[in-house]
Amino acid sequence: MTSKPSHHEGAFSAWTTRRWLRLGVASTLAVLAVLGSLGGWAMWRTSQTTALLTDRRSPALIESIRLEEALVNQETGIRGYGLSGRQDFLDPYAQGVSDQKAAVKRLWPLLRGDERALDDMAEVERRISTWQERIARPVSTASPAQAAQISTARTAEGKTTFDALRRAMAAQQTHLQNERTAATRDLRRAETLRNWMFAIIAAVILMVAVLVFEGLRRGITGPLSRLGSAARDVSQGRFDRSLTGAGPADLRRLASDLEAMRLRLVEELRFSEAARTLLDEQAEDLKRSNTELEQFAYVASHDLQEPLRKVSSFTQLLQRRYGGQLDERADQYIAFAVDGANRMQTLINDLLAFSRVGRVHNDHQTVDLEAVLGRTLDTLSVAVEESVAEITHDTLPTVVGDPTQMGMLWQNLLSNAIKFRSPDRPPRIHISAVSDDGHWEFAVTDNGIGIAPEFQEKIFVLFQRLHTKDAYPGTGIGLAMCKKVVEFHGGTIKIDPEYRQGTRVVVTLPAMTAATAAASETAAASGTVATADAAAAASTGDADGRQP
């Protein structure tokens, strides 16, 4: 039986990583602030005790000893002057008086705030004043003879008075020594407390660091590491690996999102497997269809053309032998039969050429378009001479492709430009070549009858014609052939809609790189190079049809 989480546990489970980090940082800062305050207090107490000992207690005791030495010098000088009457004995007395005043002046500030020490100092000054008034000043101001008399007369009083002064000084020094000892003891305790305090602070900081690192490991880095390991397993293909989350709420949400993504990937994988199976089946059907198409092409190129040649031959024989012997309608029927047979043969040849693009002619190698164009112009030399056409071109580059298909491309484009010339002027055809961002852009521009904008896409469709066969002969396959060749080579073909003085056909082909050049050389070494005759034989010589 599982127990339900308490209210506090439920509340904590909703905390995010940011909230936990804020709480941890705030708690750590609070602990560090308390520890810093305690450490500062311990340092302050130690410094205060040290200052009391070094700035007041020890200097006060030293000054008290100096005061006693000054009084002893005074007493020695007075006693010597009283006994001998010599003035030089008054020098230690005078120096002692000066030292006494200096010591007393330094002692009072050092004793401030200590009532007992102030009382001792007052008692010492009172004893000093009594001894000086009764003994020291009367003797020091008297003549040598009087000084001896005063000294002799007050010997007992002087001894009693100075002994009382000594006792007062001894009591003061005893008290000051006790206070110095107490301050030294307080300093040692303060230093011990400071050392223990800093040791505790270091231990607490270490414990906090351990708790922080352990909390980060258990709450953040550990769950993230496990989640990352599971995600890497999924990325390597183990889609059955479940992604479970732990730690703060946002990490658990992240794990939940990743798990949802994994489940979606599994679902997509199932769908992809089914699609791939379907594609495999369709590919097999397409392969079978292509085989049947090849068989059809074979039949069309051999079996169908044989009876068609017989029909054409016999209709032509019929036309030559009986032409003019029958009536006019019979001659017309015979002409229709001959024309239909010839057109059917041309159409079959064009369809065969169209079907061979990318299937029969697929020998990619380095192709010099200048040489291909030269061979094409030789093939079209008769049409060029008859139409008085002028064909110019830019320097053409070298590309990678099939030579036969490149010949078919140029022959169809140029033959169309010549065929659909304007009746008012001789054809002027120019081939331009411009390199543009990894591609070559070729444009075949003529001054012919042009193509209306609404037909500029239609002319690339198979069997699409804009004119009757009587106006412009052809089967309508030429530009469809050009489009298939260009797209097979990874390019594009279109009609420039902005050009109005004729027609401009724009063709783009990929530029040759070092990798493609090496691949084409390898292919050329294992294959055969197509000739201009093959290009001419594969070309349709078709007319696509232009709109005046």
Secondary structure, DSSP 8 states (H G I E B T S, - for coil): ------HHHHHHHT--HHHHHHHHHHHHHHHHHHHHHHHHHHHHHHHHHHHHIIIIIHHHHHHHHHHHHHHHHHHHHHHHHHHH--GGGHHHHHHHHHHHHHHHHHHHHHTTT-HHHHHHHHHHHHHHHHHIIIIIHHHHHS-HHHHHHHHHHTHHHHHHHHHHHHHHHHHHHHHHHHHHHHHHHHHHHHHHHHHHHHHHHHHHHHHHHHHHHHHHIIIIIHHHHHHHHHHHHHHTT-TT------SSHHHHHHHHHHHHHHHHHHHHHHHHHHHHHHHHHHHHHHHHHHHHHHHHHHHIIIIIHHHHHHHHHHHHHHHHHHTTTS-HHHHHHHHHHHHHHHHHHHHHHHHHHHHHBTTTB---EEEEHHHHHHHHHHHTHHHHHHHT-EEEE----EEEE-HHHHHHHHHHHHHHHHHT--TTS--EEEEEEEEETTEEEEEEEE-SS---GGGTTGGGSTT--SS-TTTS-S-S-HHHHHHHHHHHTT-EEEE-TT--SSEEEEEEEE---HHHHHHHHHHHHHS----HHHHHHH----------
